[in-house]
């Protein structure tokens, strides 16, 4: 089974600091079919991208911008994004580095 795991697992308030999956994604990984796993791994890499991360300028993926009702980041503990550009989502890596709100 494919996995983005890099064996540096640490729950950073709802997101793995190693592979950048949410804890919900980590827990449910074995129950996902191959298509869902591929989709999550692509989204971690910002593919398909919905915008550029305002912090690192790398491709980022927002589920809401992609037409979904909720976003992967809703599963995380609330981060302090006050200093981030308004209306722009951070990529998983940059969001995981933000302090809790």
C-alpha positions, 0 to 999 in steps of 0.5 A: 500500500502506498503511503507518504509516511517518512517514518518521522511521525509526530502529531503536531496538533492534528497534522503529522510533521513528517508526512503532513497528513492530518491525524484523521487521514493517518488513522483512516489510511488503511480504509482508503481505496487506492484512488483516495490514497493517491488523491491525498498524496497529490493534495499534500504536494499541492496537486492539483493546486488551487493557489500558491501558498502565500508563505513559501509560494509553492503549489497548495491545495484548498478543498473548498477552492476545489469545490468541496464543502469542507477542507482538510484543514478543518480537522486541525487544531486552530492555528494563528494565521493572523499574520498571513495574507487575508483570504489565502490558505497556507500549504500543509507544511506552512500551516503545520508550522503556525502556532496554535490560536 
